[in-house]
Amino acid sequence: MHFYDPDIAADPYPHYQHWREQQPVFRDETSGQWIISRHADVVAALKNPQLFSSSAFAQSEQSAVTLPLLSDDPPRHTQLRALVNRAFTSRTLKQIEADVVRLSNSMIAALPSGEPVDIAEQFTIPLPVAVIAQMMGIPVARGEDFKRWSDALTGTSEADDMESRMPDIMEMAAFFSSLIPERRANPGQDLISQVVNAEVDGEHMSDEDIAGFCMLLLIAGNETTTSLLSNLLHHAASNQGVWQQLRDNRDGIDAAIEEILRFDAPVQFVFRTVMEDFTLHGQQLSAGDIAVLLMGSANRDSDHHETPEQFRLDRKQNSHLTFGHGIHFCIGAPLGRLEARIALESMLDRFSSVHHAEQANERTHSQMLRGFHHLWLEFKTA
């Protein structure tokens, strides 16, 4: 069985445990990539861009285009990161919070009680898309396009080859490129205007980099949040005590968010390029090799987390790696946490319970990103 076997994607965690215990570093026979699964090794790699370069993202099959930041190392990464940090300040999030509450309450009010609903289609997908669209100054009516483009870019669409995905990706790039002249001539307070008019070392970014930045902001603003919410709702429907615990103690919402990020990570792994020959756990890695850093496995490493196979709201220390570590810590993390907290508060206010419906669920078509395209649940009001 090779690393990209669909059976592994369906339930990767038993395989992760086996690898951590028996072969913490091994070369996948099909892809030739090195699979690294232990917490300490994943952290060390994420902290060392000199040895594990982010340039692998541009070479991986998961990436159809080169995106700024994701595929950059210092010093360029440091310069570009400073730009995006200004776009996701606490002040920006405070300004958007009322809009998140309004959008969330409106969508939740429209959900039925006592009958099956595809919560992915009706809520966990459209909410983050609507929020990031508003932040970028794009009509929410383009939400379906946003999701289609995002799925194509991240490889989570039903298309199973790059040739099928490229038309949507090129359409996405052309859309953002078309906005550049307008936002340059008449800048607003939106994220696209900030990127278009930002300077790096006294110079504006190229139009190609600007379009890539906008594509990155789009996926950072919706993919992780969508999966975070759907994974948590799936777990709550499978474990009835979780929903009631959160209804009884709203202080546990933040803990539930962090625990699902650890327990069933929306982002399972990242790629890195090995920059020089070295040995790890008896395996010889060579310069130019591609390494897969399994954050989803590191999050369940018993050497770092107590009872890692249990979902626990009382976990005292939860230093999961789902949002990355070090210089590549996810730019959308604060926004995702904000949206998830508001969404859960609204759902807990309205619904007394959540259960799985009889319809078949459908996981995201990706091994790197773990969530749901379709998740059928039944909610009941108090």
C-alpha positions as CSV (number, residue, x, y, z in Angstrom):
1,M,0.0,0.0,0.0
2,H,1.5,3.3,-1.0
3,F,1.1,6.7,0.7
4,Y,-1.5,8.1,-1.7
5,D,-3.7,5.0,-1.6
6,P,-7.4,6.1,-1.3
7,D,-7.9,3.6,1.5
8,I,-5.4,5.5,3.6
9,A,-7.1,8.8,2.9
10,A,-10.4,7.4,4.1
11,D,-9.0,6.8,7.6
12,P,-5.3,7.8,7.8
13,Y,-4.8,7.7,11.6
14,P,-4.2,4.0,12.1
15,H,-1.6,4.1,9.4
16,Y,0.0,7.2,11.0
17,Q,0.3,5.4,14.3
18,H,2.0,2.4,12.6
19,W,4.4,4.6,10.8
20,R,5.3,6.6,13.9
21,E,6.1,3.4,15.8
22,Q,7.6,1.3,13.1
23,Q,9.0,3.5,10.3
24,P,9.0,7.2,11.3
25,V,10.8,8.1,8.0
26,F,10.2,6.0,4.9
27,R,10.3,6.5,1.2
28,D,7.0,6.0,-0.6
29,E,7.6,3.5,-3.4
30,T,5.2,5.1,-5.8
31,S,6.0,8.9,-5.5
32,G,9.6,8.6,-4.3
33,Q,8.7,11.1,-1.5
34,W,10.0,10.8,2.1
35,I,7.1,10.5,4.6
36,I,8.0,12.0,8.1
37,S,5.4,11.3,10.8
38,R,6.7,12.0,14.3
39,H,6.0,15.3,16.1
40,A,9.6,16.1,17.0
41,D,10.8,15.5,13.4
42,V,7.9,17.5,11.8
43,V,8.6,20.5,14.1
44,A,12.3,20.4,13.4
45,A,11.7,20.4,9.7
46,L,9.1,23.2,9.8
47,K,11.6,25.3,11.8
48,N,14.5,24.8,9.4
49,P,13.9,26.3,5.9
50,Q,17.6,26.1,5.2
51,L,17.3,22.3,5.2
52,F,13.6,21.9,4.3
53,S,12.7,24.5,1.6
54,S,9.2,25.5,0.8
55,S,10.0,25.4,-2.9
56,A,8.5,21.9,-2.9
57,F,5.1,23.4,-3.1
58,A,5.8,24.6,-6.6
59,Q,7.0,21.1,-7.6
60,S,4.2,19.0,-6.0
61,E,1.3,17.6,-7.9
62,Q,-1.0,19.2,-5.3
63,S,-0.1,22.7,-6.6
64,A,-1.2,23.8,-10.0
65,V,0.4,27.2,-9.8
66,T,3.1,28.8,-7.7
67,L,1.6,30.8,-4.9
68,P,3.6,33.6,-3.0
69,L,4.5,32.7,0.6
70,L,3.6,29.0,0.3
71,S,6.5,28.4,-2.0
72,D,8.9,31.1,-0.7
73,D,11.8,30.9,1.8
74,P,13.5,33.9,3.6
75,P,14.3,36.6,2.8
76,R,11.5,36.9,0.2
77,H,9.0,35.1,2.5
78,T,9.8,37.6,5.3
79,Q,9.0,40.6,3.0
80,L,5.8,39.1,1.6
81,R,4.6,37.9,5.0
82,A,4.9,41.5,6.4
83,L,2.4,42.6,3.7
84,V,-0.2,39.9,4.5
85,N,0.2,40.4,8.3
86,R,-1.1,44.0,7.8
87,A,-4.1,42.6,6.1
88,F,-5.0,40.2,9.0
89,T,-4.5,42.4,12.0
90,S,-6.6,42.2,15.1
91,R,-8.2,45.5,14.1
92,T,-9.3,44.0,10.8
93,L,-10.8,41.0,12.4
94,K,-12.6,43.2,14.9
95,Q,-14.1,45.1,12.0
96,I,-15.3,42.0,10.2
97,E,-16.7,40.3,13.4
98,A,-20.1,41.9,13.1
99,D,-20.4,40.8,9.5
100,V,-19.5,37.2,10.4
101,V,-22.2,37.3,13.1
102,R,-24.7,38.6,10.7
103,L,-23.9,36.1,7.9
104,S,-23.7,33.2,10.4
105,N,-27.0,34.0,12.0
106,S,-28.8,34.4,8.7
107,M,-27.6,31.1,7.3
108,I,-28.3,29.2,10.6
109,A,-31.8,30.7,10.8
110,A,-32.5,29.2,7.3
111,L,-31.5,25.7,8.3
112,P,-34.4,23.2,8.9
113,S,-35.1,21.5,12.2
114,G,-36.0,17.9,12.4
115,E,-35.1,17.0,8.8
116,P,-31.9,16.1,6.9
117,V,-29.7,18.9,5.7
118,D,-26.4,18.9,3.8
119,I,-24.6,21.2,6.3
120,A,-21.6,21.4,4.1
121,E,-23.6,22.8,1.2
122,Q,-25.9,24.9,3.3
123,F,-23.4,26.3,5.8
124,T,-19.8,25.2,6.3
125,I,-18.9,25.9,2.7
126,P,-20.9,29.2,2.0
127,L,-20.1,31.0,5.3
128,P,-16.3,31.2,4.9
129,V,-16.6,32.0,1.2
130,A,-19.0,34.8,1.9
131,V,-16.7,36.2,4.6
132,I,-13.5,36.2,2.6
133,A,-15.4,37.6,-0.5
134,Q,-16.6,40.5,1.6
135,M,-13.0,41.1,3.0
136,M,-11.7,41.0,-0.6
137,G,-14.3,43.4,-1.9
138,I,-15.9,40.8,-4.2
139,P,-19.7,40.4,-4.6
140,V,-20.9,37.4,-2.5
141,A,-22.9,36.4,-5.6
142,R,-19.6,35.1,-7.0
143,G,-19.4,32.6,-4.1
144,E,-20.0,29.5,-6.2
145,D,-17.2,30.6,-8.5
146,F,-15.0,31.2,-5.6
147,K,-15.6,27.7,-4.2
148,R,-15.2,26.0,-7.7
149,W,-11.9,27.9,-8.2
150,S,-10.6,27.1,-4.7
151,D,-11.4,23.4,-5.1
152,A,-9.5,23.3,-8.4
153,L,-6.5,25.1,-7.0
154,T,-6.2,22.9,-3.9
155,G,-7.0,19.6,-5.7
156,T,-10.2,19.0,-3.7
157,S,-12.5,19.0,-6.7
158,E,-13.8,15.8,-8.3
159,A,-11.4,16.3,-11.2
160,D,-8.6,13.8,-10.7
161,D,-5.9,15.3,-13.0
162,M,-4.3,18.6,-13.6
163,E,-5.6,19.0,-17.1
164,S,-9.2,18.9,-15.9
165,R,-8.5,21.4,-13.1
166,M,-6.5,24.0,-15.2
167,P,-9.5,25.7,-16.9
168,D,-11.0,26.7,-13.5
169,I,-7.5,27.8,-12.2
170,M,-6.8,29.9,-15.3
171,E,-10.3,31.5,-15.0
172,M,-9.5,32.3,-11.4
173,A,-6.2,33.9,-12.2
174,A,-7.8,35.9,-15.0
175,F,-10.5,37.2,-12.7
176,F,-8.1,38.5,-10.1
177,S,-5.8,39.9,-12.8
178,S,-8.8,41.9,-14.2
179,L,-9.3,43.6,-10.9
180,I,-5.8,45.0,-10.6
181,P,-6.1,48.1,-12.7
182,E,-9.3,49.2,-11.0
183,R,-8.0,48.6,-7.4
184,R,-4.8,50.4,-8.4
185,A,-6.6,53.5,-9.7
186,N,-9.3,53.5,-7.0
187,P,-8.1,51.7,-4.0
188,G,-10.4,50.8,-1.1
189,Q,-10.1,49.2,2.3
190,D,-10.4,45.6,0.9
191,L,-7.7,43.0,0.9
192,I,-7.2,43.1,-2.8
193,S,-6.5,46.9,-2.8
194,Q,-4.0,46.4,0.0
195,V,-2.1,43.8,-2.0
196,V,-2.3,45.7,-5.3
197,N,-0.8,48.9,-3.7
198,A,1.7,47.2,-1.3
199,E,5.4,47.7,-1.8
200,V,8.2,45.3,-1.2
201,D,11.6,47.0,-0.9
202,G,10.1,50.1,-2.4
203,E,8.6,48.4,-5.4
204,H,5.1,47.2,-6.2
205,M,4.6,43.5,-6.8
206,S,4.2,42.2,-10.3
207,D,0.7,41.6,-11.6
208,E,1.5,37.8,-11.6
209,D,2.5,37.9,-7.9
210,I,-0.6,40.0,-7.1
211,A,-2.9,37.5,-8.8
212,G,-1.2,34.7,-7.0
213,F,-1.5,36.5,-3.7
214,C,-5.2,37.0,-4.2
215,M,-5.6,33.3,-5.0
216,L,-3.7,32.4,-1.8
217,L,-5.9,34.7,0.3
218,L,-9.0,33.1,-1.1
219,I,-8.0,29.5,-0.2
220,A,-6.5,30.7,3.1
221,G,-9.8,32.4,4.0
222,N,-12.1,29.5,3.3
223,E,-10.7,26.0,2.9
224,T,-9.4,25.4,6.4
225,T,-12.5,27.0,8.1
226,T,-14.9,24.9,6.0
227,S,-13.1,21.7,7.0
228,L,-12.7,22.8,10.6
229,L,-16.5,23.3,11.0
230,S,-17.6,20.2,9.1
231,N,-15.1,18.0,10.9
232,L,-16.3,19.3,14.3
233,L,-20.0,18.9,13.4
234,H,-19.3,15.4,12.1
235,H,-17.6,14.5,15.4
236,A,-20.3,16.0,17.5
237,A,-23.0,14.1,15.6
238,S,-21.0,10.9,16.2
239,N,-20.5,11.6,19.9
240,Q,-23.6,12.9,21.4
241,G,-22.1,14.1,24.7
242,V,-20.0,16.7,22.9
243,W,-22.9,18.9,21.8
244,Q,-24.5,18.9,25.2
245,Q,-21.2,19.7,26.9
246,L,-20.8,22.7,24.7
247,R,-24.4,23.8,25.3
248,D,-23.9,23.6,29.0
249,N,-20.5,25.3,29.0
250,R,-19.9,27.8,26.2
251,D,-16.4,28.4,27.6
252,G,-15.5,25.1,26.0
253,I,-16.1,26.3,22.5
254,D,-12.5,27.5,22.0
255,A,-11.2,24.2,23.4
256,A,-13.4,22.2,21.0
257,I,-12.1,24.2,18.0
258,E,-8.5,23.6,19.0
259,E,-9.1,19.9,19.7
260,I,-10.8,19.2,16.4
261,L,-7.9,21.0,14.7
262,R,-5.6,18.5,16.4
263,F,-7.8,15.4,16.3
264,D,-8.9,15.6,12.7
265,A,-6.7,18.2,11.0
266,P,-8.1,20.1,8.0
267,V,-4.5,20.2,6.6
268,Q,-2.9,16.8,7.0
269,F,0.6,17.6,5.5
270,V,2.8,19.9,3.7
271,F,5.7,19.4,1.2
272,R,9.3,20.5,1.6
273,T,12.4,20.1,-0.6
274,V,15.5,18.6,1.1
275,M,18.4,21.0,0.5
276,E,21.3,18.9,1.4
277,D,22.2,15.2,2.1
278,F,21.5,14.1,5.7
279,T,20.4,11.0,7.6
280,L,17.2,10.8,9.7
281,H,16.3,7.6,11.7
282,G,18.8,5.7,9.6
283,Q,17.4,6.8,6.3
284,Q,19.6,8.7,3.8
285,L,17.8,11.8,2.4
286,S,19.4,13.5,-0.5
287,A,19.4,17.1,-1.8
288,G,16.5,17.6,-4.1
289,D,14.3,14.9,-2.5
290,I,10.7,15.8,-1.6
291,A,9.6,15.3,2.0
292,V,6.0,15.1,3.2
293,L,5.6,16.5,6.8
294,L,2.6,14.8,8.3
295,M,1.1,17.3,10.7
296,G,-2.0,15.1,11.0
297,S,0.2,12.4,12.4
298,A,2.3,14.6,14.6
299,N,-0.9,15.9,16.2
300,R,-1.5,12.3,17.5
301,D,2.0,11.5,18.6
302,S,1.8,10.0,22.2
303,D,5.3,11.4,22.8
304,H,3.9,14.9,22.7
305,H,0.1,14.5,23.5
306,E,-1.5,12.6,26.3
307,T,-4.2,10.1,25.1
308,P,-3.8,11.5,21.6
309,E,-6.5,9.2,20.1
310,Q,-9.2,10.7,22.3
311,F,-11.1,13.9,21.6
312,R,-10.9,15.8,24.9
313,L,-12.4,19.1,25.8
314,D,-10.4,19.2,29.0
315,R,-7.0,18.9,27.2
316,K,-4.6,21.2,29.1
317,Q,-1.9,21.6,26.4
318,N,-2.9,21.6,22.8
319,S,0.1,22.7,20.7
320,H,-1.1,21.1,17.5
321,L,0.6,21.7,14.2
322,T,-2.4,22.1,12.0
323,F,-1.8,25.7,11.2
324,G,1.9,25.0,10.7
325,H,4.8,26.2,12.8
326,G,7.3,29.0,12.6
327,I,7.5,31.4,9.7
328,H,4.8,29.6,7.7
329,F,2.1,29.7,10.4
330,C,-1.2,29.9,8.5
331,I,-2.2,33.5,7.7
332,G,-5.9,32.6,7.9
333,A,-5.7,31.0,11.4
334,P,-7.2,33.9,13.4
335,L,-10.0,34.4,10.9
336,G,-10.8,30.7,10.9
337,R,-10.9,30.6,14.7
338,L,-13.2,33.7,14.7
339,E,-15.6,32.2,12.2
340,A,-15.7,28.8,13.9
341,R,-16.4,30.3,17.3
342,I,-19.2,32.6,16.1
343,A,-20.7,29.8,14.0
344,L,-20.7,27.3,16.9
345,E,-22.2,29.9,19.3
346,S,-25.1,30.5,16.8
347,M,-25.7,26.8,16.2
348,L,-25.7,26.0,19.9
349,D,-28.2,28.8,20.6
350,R,-30.6,27.4,18.1
351,F,-30.2,23.6,18.2
352,S,-30.4,21.3,21.1
353,S,-28.9,18.3,19.4
354,V,-27.3,17.1,16.2
355,H,-27.3,13.6,14.6
356,H,-26.2,12.0,11.4
357,A,-28.9,11.6,8.8
358,E,-29.3,8.5,6.6
359,Q,-27.9,10.1,3.4
360,A,-24.3,9.2,2.4
361,N,-21.6,11.7,3.3
362,E,-18.8,12.6,0.9
363,R,-15.3,13.5,2.0
364,T,-13.2,16.1,0.3
365,H,-11.4,14.7,-2.7
366,S,-7.9,15.2,-1.3
367,Q,-5.4,13.5,0.9
368,M,-3.7,16.7,1.9
369,L,-7.0,18.5,2.9
370,R,-9.4,16.6,5.1
371,G,-13.1,17.7,5.3
372,F,-16.4,17.2,3.7
373,H,-18.0,18.1,0.4
374,H,-21.3,16.7,1.6
375,L,-22.2,16.1,5.3
376,W,-25.8,15.1,6.0
377,L,-27.0,16.0,9.5
378,E,-30.3,16.4,11.4
379,F,-30.6,19.2,13.9
380,K,-33.3,19.6,16.5
381,T,-34.4,22.8,18.3
382,A,-34.8,22.9,22.0
